[in-house]
Amino acid sequence: MTLKQLEAFYWAAKLGSFAIAAERLHVTQSSLSKRIAELEASLGAPLFDRSSQRAVLTDLGQRTVPLANQMLSLSDTVKALVSAPEGLHGVCKFGISELGSLTWLPRFVAMLRDAHPNLVLRPYVDLARQLERRVSRGELDFAVSPGPSPDSDLQAEVMSEVRFSWMGSPARMGRSRKLRAEDFERHPVITMTEDSGLTRAFDAWAAAQGLQVQRILACNSLMAITGLTVAGVGISFLPTDYMGTWVQQGSLVELASDPPLPTLNYCFLSRRDDTRGMLQTLRDFVREAVDFSDGPPAPPVARRS
């Protein structure tokens, strides 16, 4: 019995898929199956019932899962005490929101490359709900997105708070700088789809106010929504600090609302049963690197002919 065999069995059992477990452990599916077969041979009994199309745990398999978890956790603890000089290695697949990729992601990557040059990073940019699903299924090691997640399989630790404000173009808003209830019937609201953590927060806010909103579902791109808002297609809720340059240049105006939009928590999401020391290290790097206040380049200023 080896730790690699236990690791292969544990993640195949927890993720419910040999293919996803193999991808998570960066081995081929045949190698993972071989390790599990070797473990079963050493125990003298099957851990999975393979009589149907989908392998399911036997009674012994179910009783072995928590024991395998304990042994792998102890292994991680020992490795943390005597960390290898080369640091983290292998492949880390993680999810991040578009706002994170536009602000603190380059700093995070640079910090990790300097401290752990042998770790390969594979970021995946998507909306909050999709990132949550991928972490829950084991396709991503972790994600940083608006939270906390309603998924009971995930744990969420707040990394940063981000303030959002209503914004519109000067041409659409004129001298108005405060939104009233009737303004939401007059001005279309540009949002992302329901998979967005921002849209979930907006829907809750609008429902609490009993607002009737003329809503436009645009594409799932923060910068595209910004462009549509600048063009005067409608109003939108955008990250206050990130859009500061656009407001200063006069391309957008910040609009007050009563009550104001809620501040969103961006969380480090991971599976509750994933106790790898690597995740703790990466969480600390995220906490150090995260800063959503980095603004975009200044918008182009129209030239007079």
C-alpha positions in Angstrom: 0.0 0.0 0.0 1.4 3.4 -1.0 0.3 7.0 -0.6 0.0 7.3 -4.4 -2.5 4.4 -4.4 -4.5 5.9 -1.5 -4.5 9.3 -3.3 -5.8 7.8 -6.5 -8.5 5.9 -4.6 -9.5 8.9 -2.5 -10.0 11.4 -5.3 -11.7 8.9 -7.5 -14.2 8.2 -4.7 -14.7 11.9 -3.7 -15.0 13.3 -7.3 -17.0 10.3 -8.5 -15.0 10.1 -11.7 -11.8 8.3 -12.6 -11.2 10.8 -15.5 -11.5 13.9 -13.3 -9.4 12.3 -10.5 -6.7 11.5 -13.0 -6.7 15.0 -14.4 -6.5 16.5 -10.9 -3.5 14.3 -10.0 -1.9 14.9 -13.4 -1.7 11.3 -14.4 -3.3 9.2 -17.1 -6.6 7.5 -16.4 -5.0 4.1 -17.0 -2.3 5.0 -14.4 -4.9 6.0 -11.9 -6.9 2.8 -12.5 -3.7 0.7 -12.1 -2.9 2.3 -8.7 -6.4 1.6 -7.5 -6.2 -2.0 -8.7 -2.9 -2.4 -6.9 -4.5 -1.0 -3.7 -7.4 -3.4 -4.0 -4.9 -6.3 -4.6 -3.0 -5.4 -1.4 -6.3 -5.3 0.6 -7.6 -8.5 -1.0 -11.0 -7.0 -1.7 -12.5 -4.6 -4.2 -13.1 -0.9 -3.3 -15.3 -0.2 -6.4 -18.1 -2.2 -7.9 -17.4 -2.1 -11.6 -20.4 -4.3 -12.7 -22.2 -1.3 -14.1 -21.2 1.5 -16.5 -20.2 3.7 -13.6 -18.0 2.4 -10.8 -19.5 2.8 -7.3 -17.9 2.3 -3.9 -18.3 -1.0 -2.2 -19.0 -1.2 1.5 -15.3 -1.5 2.1 -14.6 1.4 -0.2 -17.0 3.6 1.8 -15.3 2.7 5.0 -11.9 3.3 3.5 -12.5 6.8 2.3 -12.2 8.6 5.7 -9.1 6.5 6.6 -7.5 7.4 3.3 -8.3 11.1 4.0 -6.6 10.9 7.4 -3.5 9.3 6.0 -3.2 11.8 3.2 -3.7 14.7 5.6 -0.9 13.3 7.9 1.4 13.0 4.8 0.7 16.7 4.0 1.5 17.7 7.5 4.8 15.9 7.4 5.7 17.5 4.1 4.9 20.9 5.5 7.3 20.4 8.3 10.1 19.5 5.9 9.3 21.4 2.8 11.3 20.7 -0.3 13.8 23.4 -1.3 12.3 23.6 -4.7 9.0 24.6 -3.3 5.7 23.9 -5.0 5.7 22.0 -8.2 3.2 20.4 -10.6 0.2 22.0 -12.2 -2.3 24.3 -10.5 -5.6 25.0 -12.2 -7.6 27.8 -10.7 -10.5 30.0 -11.5 -10.8 33.8 -11.4 -13.4 36.4 -12.3 -12.8 38.8 -15.1 -12.3 41.7 -12.7 -9.6 39.7 -10.9 -7.8 38.9 -14.2 -7.8 42.7 -15.1 -6.4 43.8 -11.7 -4.4 41.6 -9.4 -3.8 38.4 -11.5 -0.5 39.6 -13.1 0.9 40.4 -9.6 -0.1 37.0 -8.3 1.5 35.2 -11.2 4.7 37.2 -10.8 4.9 36.5 -7.1 4.4 32.7 -7.6 6.9 32.5 -10.4 9.5 34.2 -8.2 8.8 32.0 -5.1 7.8 28.7 -6.8 9.3 28.6 -10.4 8.4 24.9 -10.8 4.7 25.4 -10.3 2.7 25.6 -13.6 -0.3 27.9 -13.3 -3.4 27.4 -15.5 -5.9 30.2 -14.8 -9.5 29.9 -16.0 -11.6 33.0 -16.3 -15.4 32.6 -16.0 -18.5 33.7 -14.1 -18.9 32.9 -10.4 -21.4 30.1 -10.7 -19.4 28.3 -13.4 -16.3 28.6 -11.3 -18.1 27.2 -8.2 -19.2 24.2 -10.2 -15.8 23.5 -11.5 -14.2 23.7 -8.0 -17.0 21.5 -6.6 -16.4 18.8 -9.4 -12.6 18.9 -8.8 -11.8 20.4 -12.2 -10.2 23.4 -10.5 -8.0 23.5 -7.4 -9.5 26.7 -6.2 -11.3 29.9 -7.4 -11.5 33.5 -6.4 -14.9 35.0 -7.1 -17.9 36.8 -5.5 -19.2 34.7 -2.6 -19.8 33.1 -0.3 -21.0 30.2 -2.4 -24.3 28.4 -1.5 -22.6 25.1 -2.4 -22.2 23.1 0.9 -19.2 21.2 -0.6 -17.2 24.4 -0.8 -15.6 26.5 1.9 -15.2 30.3 1.3 -12.7 32.6 2.9 -13.0 36.3 2.2 -10.0 37.8 0.4 -11.2 41.3 -0.3 -14.2 43.6 -0.5 -15.2 45.4 -3.7 -17.5 48.4 -3.8 -19.8 48.9 -6.8 -21.6 52.0 -8.0 -24.3 52.8 -10.5 -22.8 54.5 -13.6 -24.0 55.9 -16.8 -22.8 58.1 -19.7 -23.1 61.9 -19.3 -25.1 62.1 -22.5 -27.8 59.7 -21.1 -27.9 61.1 -17.5 -27.5 64.8 -18.2 -27.2 66.6 -14.9 -28.8 63.8 -12.9 -26.4 62.1 -10.4 -29.0 60.3 -8.2 -31.2 57.4 -9.2 -34.8 57.3 -8.1 -37.2 54.4 -8.4 -38.8 55.7 -11.6 -35.3 56.0 -13.2 -35.1 52.2 -13.4 -38.1 52.2 -15.6 -36.7 54.8 -17.9 -33.1 53.7 -18.1 -32.3 50.1 -19.3 -30.0 48.2 -16.9 -27.1 46.4 -18.5 -26.2 43.2 -16.6 -24.5 39.9 -17.1 -26.4 36.6 -17.0 -27.6 34.8 -13.9 -24.3 32.9 -13.6 -22.6 36.1 -12.6 -22.1 36.8 -8.9 -22.7 40.5 -9.6 -26.0 39.8 -11.2 -27.1 37.6 -8.2 -26.2 40.5 -5.9 -28.1 43.0 -8.1 -31.2 40.8 -8.3 -31.3 40.5 -4.5 -30.8 44.3 -4.1 -33.6 45.1 -6.7 -36.0 42.6 -5.1 -35.5 44.1 -1.7 -36.4 47.5 -3.1 -39.4 46.2 -5.0 -38.0 47.8 -8.2 -39.4 47.3 -11.6 -36.3 47.2 -13.8 -36.1 47.4 -17.6 -33.2 45.0 -17.9 -30.9 44.2 -20.8 -28.8 41.0 -20.7 -25.6 41.9 -22.4 -22.6 39.6 -23.1 -20.7 38.2 -20.1 -17.8 40.7 -20.3 -17.1 43.5 -17.9 -15.4 45.6 -20.5 -18.1 45.1 -23.1 -20.7 46.2 -20.5 -18.5 49.2 -19.8 -18.4 50.1 -23.5 -22.2 49.8 -23.8 -22.6 52.0 -20.8 -20.2 54.6 -22.2 -22.1 54.5 -25.5 -25.3 55.4 -23.6 -27.2 52.1 -24.2 -28.2 52.0 -20.6 -26.9 52.2 -17.0 -24.9 49.6 -15.1 -23.3 48.8 -11.8 -19.5 48.7 -12.1 -16.6 48.4 -9.7 -16.1 51.9 -8.3 -12.3 52.0 -7.9 -11.6 50.2 -11.2 -13.7 52.7 -13.1 -12.3 55.7 -11.4 -10.2 56.7 -14.5 -13.2 56.6 -16.7 -15.2 58.8 -14.3 -12.2 61.3 -14.1 -12.0 61.5 -17.9 -15.7 62.2 -18.1 -16.6 59.0 -20.1 -18.8 57.9 -17.2 -20.6 59.5 -14.3 -21.1 57.8 -10.9 -24.7 57.7 -9.7 -25.9 57.6 -6.1 -28.8 55.4 -5.1 -30.7 55.0 -1.9 -29.9 52.5 -0.5 -26.5 52.1 -2.1 -25.4 48.9 -3.8 -24.0 46.3 -1.5 -20.3 45.7 -1.2 -19.3 42.3 -2.6 -17.0 39.9 -0.9 -14.5 38.1 -3.2 -13.7 34.7 -1.7 -11.1 32.0 -2.0 -13.2 28.9 -2.8 -12.0 25.3 -2.4 -13.5 21.9 -1.6 -14.0 21.3 2.1 -12.3 17.9 1.8 -9.2 19.3 0.1 -6.6 19.7 2.8 -3.5 19.8 0.6 -0.8 22.1 1.9 -0.4 23.6 -1.5 -3.9 25.2 -1.2 -3.0 26.9 2.0 0.2 28.3 0.5 -1.7 29.6 -2.6 -4.4 31.1 -0.4 -1.7 33.1 1.4 -0.3 34.3 -2.0 -3.8 35.4 -3.1 -4.3 37.3 0.1 -1.1 39.2 -0.4 -1.6 39.9 -4.1 -5.3 40.7 -4.2 -6.1 44.3 -4.9 -9.1 45.2 -7.0 -8.4 49.0 -7.0 -5.9 48.8 -10.0 -7.7 50.7 -12.7 -7.7 50.2 -16.5 -5.8 52.4 -18.9 -7.2 55.8 -19.4 -10.0 55.8 -22.0 -9.2 57.5 -25.3 -10.0 61.2 -25.4 -11.9 62.3 -28.5 -9.8 64.7 -30.7 -11.4 67.7 -32.3 -10.7 68.1 -36.0 
